[in-house]
């Protein structure tokens, strides 16, 4: 198990590197071109790291539409 990362992009880079290194060096992955179970697990770890590295959007940002003023009241 990997330690928690302060920087999600560093975790993403490490997960990608581990996946690519495995795919290059694994006999089973190289034999038929299909990923072995370990490669699938590493790919899942990479996908999770990519998901964690995405920026998060919050619903706290007020939405101002053309029909409403800055206080959210129509015509205001």
DONU-276947 format. One record per atom (N, C-alpha, C): atom name; x negated, y negated, z negated. Coordinates in steps of 0.001 Angstrom, whole numbers, plus 500000, padded with zeros to 6 digits. Example, Ala and Ser with C-alpha at 12.3 -4.5 7.8 and 13.67 -1.06 7.14 Angstrom:
<gulos>
+-------+--------+--------+--------+
| atome |     xx |     yy |     zz |
+-------+--------+--------+--------+
|     N | 486810 | 505690 | 492200 |
|    CA | 487700 | 504500 | 492200 |
|     C | 486800 | 503300 | 492200 |
|     N | 487150 | 502250 | 492920 |
|    CA | 486330 | 501060 | 492860 |
|     C | 487100 | 499970 | 492130 |
+-------+--------+--------+--------+
</gulos>
This chain:
<gulos>
+-------+--------+--------+--------+
| atome |     xx |     yy |     zz |
+-------+--------+--------+--------+
|     N | 499156 | 501178 | 500000 |
|    CA | 500000 | 500000 | 500000 |
|     C | 499113 | 498763 | 500000 |
|     N | 499489 | 497804 | 500817 |
|    CA | 498717 | 496575 | 500916 |
|     C | 499118 | 495613 | 499805 |
|     N | 498176 | 494802 | 499368 |
|    CA | 498514 | 493783 | 498364 |
|     C | 499396 | 492716 | 498997 |
|     N | 500153 | 491984 | 498188 |
|    CA | 500965 | 490913 | 498765 |
|     C | 500054 | 489840 | 499364 |
|     N | 500478 | 489280 | 500453 |
|    CA | 499664 | 488289 | 501150 |
|     C | 500177 | 486896 | 500860 |
|     N | 499233 | 485988 | 500631 |
|    CA | 499581 | 484577 | 500459 |
|     C | 500006 | 484014 | 501809 |
|     N | 499315 | 484421 | 502856 |
|    CA | 499574 | 483896 | 504188 |
|     C | 500246 | 484966 | 505034 |
|     N | 501529 | 484771 | 505384 |
|    CA | 502217 | 485787 | 506187 |
|     C | 501588 | 485982 | 507564 |
|     N | 500945 | 484950 | 508103 |
|    CA | 500302 | 485104 | 509406 |
|     C | 499072 | 486001 | 509315 |
|     N | 498374 | 485969 | 508183 |
|    CA | 497235 | 486876 | 507988 |
|     C | 497728 | 488313 | 507911 |
|     N | 498842 | 488525 | 507249 |
|    CA | 499426 | 489863 | 507160 |
|     C | 499856 | 490339 | 508539 |
|     N | 500447 | 489458 | 509317 |
|    CA | 500874 | 489798 | 510672 |
|     C | 499671 | 490198 | 511524 |
|     N | 498607 | 489433 | 511437 |
|    CA | 497403 | 489731 | 512212 |
|     C | 496805 | 491076 | 511812 |
|     N | 496772 | 491358 | 510516 |
|    CA | 496218 | 492629 | 510060 |
|     C | 497100 | 493794 | 510508 |
|     N | 498408 | 493642 | 510418 |
|    CA | 499319 | 494715 | 510841 |
|     C | 499173 | 494986 | 512337 |
|     N | 499043 | 493927 | 513136 |
|    CA | 498867 | 494098 | 514574 |
|     C | 497549 | 494808 | 514872 |
|     N | 496495 | 494402 | 514172 |
|    CA | 495192 | 495012 | 514378 |
|     C | 495206 | 496497 | 514008 |
|     N | 495843 | 496831 | 512890 |
|    CA | 495917 | 498238 | 512472 |
|     C | 496686 | 499074 | 513496 |
|     N | 497786 | 498524 | 514009 |
|    CA | 498580 | 499254 | 515006 |
|     C | 497779 | 499473 | 516289 |
|     N | 497174 | 498408 | 516793 |
|    CA | 496421 | 498529 | 518043 |
|     C | 495207 | 499438 | 517903 |
|     N | 494513 | 499353 | 516768 |
|    CA | 493366 | 500231 | 516533 |
|     C | 493808 | 501686 | 516498 |
|     N | 494907 | 501956 | 515831 |
|    CA | 495407 | 503325 | 515766 |
|     C | 495755 | 503838 | 517155 |
|     N | 496453 | 503021 | 517941 |
|    CA | 496855 | 503476 | 519278 |
|     C | 495636 | 503767 | 520158 |
|     N | 494554 | 503014 | 519974 |
|    CA | 493347 | 503245 | 520773 |
|     C | 492591 | 504487 | 520336 |
|     N | 492627 | 504814 | 519048 |
|    CA | 491770 | 505881 | 518533 |
|     C | 492482 | 507192 | 518246 |
|     N | 493790 | 507208 | 518235 |
|    CA | 494544 | 508430 | 517897 |
|     C | 494571 | 509398 | 519081 |
|     N | 494196 | 510640 | 518831 |
|    CA | 494232 | 511661 | 519894 |
|     C | 495650 | 511909 | 520374 |
|     N | 496585 | 511990 | 519435 |
|    CA | 497961 | 512298 | 519802 |
|     C | 498585 | 511164 | 520620 |
|     N | 498322 | 509922 | 520241 |
|    CA | 498856 | 508790 | 521004 |
|     C | 498236 | 508741 | 522403 |
|     N | 496957 | 509088 | 522478 |
|    CA | 496273 | 509037 | 523766 |
|     C | 496614 | 510199 | 524681 |
|     N | 497045 | 511321 | 524113 |
|    CA | 497296 | 512518 | 524919 |
|     C | 498461 | 512336 | 525878 |
|     N | 499573 | 511830 | 525375 |
|    CA | 500736 | 511708 | 526246 |
|     C | 501245 | 510279 | 526385 |
|     N | 500568 | 509331 | 525730 |
|    CA | 500966 | 507934 | 525843 |
|     C | 502123 | 507535 | 524947 |
|     N | 502757 | 508513 | 524330 |
|    CA | 503873 | 508207 | 523418 |
|     C | 503312 | 507991 | 522020 |
|     N | 503879 | 507050 | 521277 |
|    CA | 503362 | 506808 | 519923 |
|     C | 503666 | 507982 | 518987 |
|     N | 502674 | 508334 | 518172 |
|    CA | 502854 | 509388 | 517174 |
|     C | 503620 | 508816 | 515975 |
|     N | 504015 | 509653 | 515019 |
|    CA | 504754 | 509148 | 513848 |
|     C | 503998 | 508078 | 513057 |
|     N | 502675 | 508191 | 512966 |
|    CA | 501895 | 507180 | 512246 |
|     C | 501961 | 505849 | 512995 |
|     N | 501849 | 505900 | 514319 |
|    CA | 501935 | 504679 | 515116 |
|     C | 503304 | 504036 | 514965 |
|     N | 504339 | 504839 | 514889 |
|    CA | 505687 | 504290 | 514690 |
|     C | 505792 | 503598 | 513340 |
|     N | 505183 | 504189 | 512330 |
|    CA | 505199 | 503581 | 510996 |
|     C | 504410 | 502264 | 510998 |
|     N | 503251 | 502256 | 511660 |
|    CA | 502464 | 501029 | 511747 |
|     C | 503193 | 499955 | 512548 |
|     N | 503915 | 500374 | 513580 |
|    CA | 504697 | 499411 | 514363 |
|     C | 505818 | 498813 | 513512 |
|     N | 506433 | 499627 | 512693 |
|    CA | 507471 | 499130 | 511789 |
|     C | 506887 | 498128 | 510796 |
|     N | 505692 | 498408 | 510283 |
|    CA | 505026 | 497477 | 509368 |
|     C | 504728 | 496163 | 510089 |
|     N | 504310 | 496255 | 511357 |
|    CA | 504054 | 495043 | 512138 |
|     C | 505343 | 494243 | 512339 |
|     N | 506417 | 494925 | 512681 |
|    CA | 507692 | 494232 | 512883 |
|     C | 508158 | 493552 | 511599 |
|     N | 507982 | 494212 | 510468 |
|    CA | 508364 | 493606 | 509182 |
|     C | 507503 | 492382 | 508883 |
|     N | 506207 | 492470 | 509196 |
|    CA | 505318 | 491329 | 508979 |
|     C | 505704 | 490167 | 509894 |
|     N | 506079 | 490487 | 511132 |
|    CA | 506496 | 489440 | 512066 |
|     C | 507770 | 488765 | 511568 |
|     N | 508680 | 489560 | 511048 |
|    CA | 509923 | 489008 | 510501 |
|     C | 509628 | 488106 | 509309 |
|     N | 508697 | 488499 | 508468 |
|    CA | 508346 | 487703 | 507287 |
|     C | 507611 | 486421 | 507663 |
|     N | 506918 | 486428 | 508802 |
|    CA | 506146 | 485257 | 509214 |
|     C | 506998 | 484213 | 509917 |
|     N | 508223 | 484577 | 510320 |
|    CA | 509092 | 483613 | 510995 |
|     C | 509484 | 482499 | 510046 |
|     N | 509668 | 481298 | 510585 |
|    CA | 510142 | 480219 | 509708 |
|     C | 511572 | 480494 | 509269 |
|     N | 511879 | 480088 | 508067 |
|    CA | 513242 | 480292 | 507567 |
|     C | 514029 | 479015 | 507746 |
|     N | 515245 | 479156 | 508153 |
|    CA | 516135 | 478023 | 508345 |
|     C | 517160 | 478037 | 507233 |
|     N | 517429 | 476886 | 506680 |
|    CA | 518396 | 476816 | 505598 |
|     C | 519652 | 476112 | 506068 |
|     N | 520745 | 476427 | 505421 |
|    CA | 522014 | 475791 | 505732 |
|     C | 522153 | 474472 | 504991 |
|     N | 521133 | 474043 | 504274 |
|    CA | 521212 | 472818 | 503491 |
|     C | 521098 | 471572 | 504367 |
|     N | 520659 | 471732 | 505606 |
|    CA | 520531 | 470590 | 506490 |
|     C | 521920 | 470151 | 506942 |
|     N | 522319 | 468908 | 506652 |
|    CA | 523649 | 468465 | 507067 |
|     C | 523730 | 468337 | 508577 |
|     N | 524849 | 468684 | 509122 |
|    CA | 525063 | 468606 | 510552 |
|     C | 525932 | 467395 | 510849 |
|     N | 525430 | 466511 | 511662 |
|    CA | 526179 | 465317 | 512037 |
|     C | 526638 | 465504 | 513465 |
|     N | 527941 | 465442 | 513685 |
|    CA | 528498 | 465561 | 515023 |
|     C | 528818 | 464169 | 515542 |
|     N | 528938 | 463994 | 516840 |
|    CA | 529241 | 462677 | 517379 |
|     C | 530562 | 462104 | 516863 |
|     N | 531501 | 462950 | 516477 |
|    CA | 532793 | 462474 | 516008 |
|     C | 532741 | 462023 | 514549 |
|     N | 531684 | 462318 | 513840 |
|    CA | 531623 | 461918 | 512448 |
|     C | 530408 | 461044 | 512222 |
|     N | 530494 | 460223 | 511212 |
|    CA | 529398 | 459342 | 510861 |
|     C | 528407 | 460073 | 509988 |
|     N | 527384 | 459366 | 509516 |
|    CA | 526361 | 459995 | 508696 |
|     C | 526882 | 460514 | 507372 |
|     N | 528023 | 460019 | 506896 |
|    CA | 528571 | 460513 | 505641 |
|     C | 529524 | 461681 | 505869 |
|     N | 529680 | 462121 | 507127 |
|    CA | 530523 | 463269 | 507438 |
|     C | 531986 | 462949 | 507632 |
|     N | 532342 | 461675 | 507557 |
|    CA | 533730 | 461263 | 507711 |
|     C | 533933 | 460764 | 509129 |
|     N | 535008 | 461234 | 509780 |
|    CA | 535297 | 460809 | 511143 |
|     C | 535537 | 459313 | 511201 |
|     N | 534991 | 458677 | 512222 |
|    CA | 535187 | 457246 | 512420 |
|     C | 534373 | 456381 | 511478 |
|     N | 533470 | 456986 | 510715 |
|    CA | 532803 | 456286 | 509661 |
|     C | 531520 | 455710 | 509965 |
+-------+--------+--------+--------+
</gulos>
